[in-house]
Amino acid sequence: VVAATNHEAGLDPATLRRFVFKLRLKPLGAERAAAAFLRFFGEPAPTCLGMVEGLTPGDFAVVARQLRHWPAADALELVERLRA
């Protein structure tokens, strides 16, 4: 069984003891966020991406899916969508 939560503090400690492995995934740092930008959008990340904190690969995936139906004008608009 695999479980995921954004609210670990709300789980009963007895429940947490039942899981053999516990992983805490942290947001991407600036370098890894820039690499994700290149991977998902095929262009280098603008410098302003470094000011957006707390990004995860899932954030990039969501914006990439949005592009199928709602194209972005430029890389700065992509950063704004990631910020949102």
Residue pairs with C-beta under 8 A, 6 or more apart in sequence:
3 19
5 11
8 16
8 24
16 22
25 56
27 53
27 54
27 55
27 56
28 36
28 55
28 56
28 57
30 49
30 50
33 45
33 49
33 50
33 52
33 55
34 44
34 45
34 49
34 50
36 55
36 57
36 60
37 43
37 44
37 45
37 49
37 60
37 75
37 78
38 44
38 45
39 60
40 60
40 61
40 63
40 64
41 60
41 64
41 75
41 78
43 75
44 75
45 75
45 79
46 75
46 76
46 79
48 76
48 79
49 79
49 82
52 79
52 82
52 83
55 82
59 82
60 82
63 78
63 81
63 82
66 81
72 78
72 81
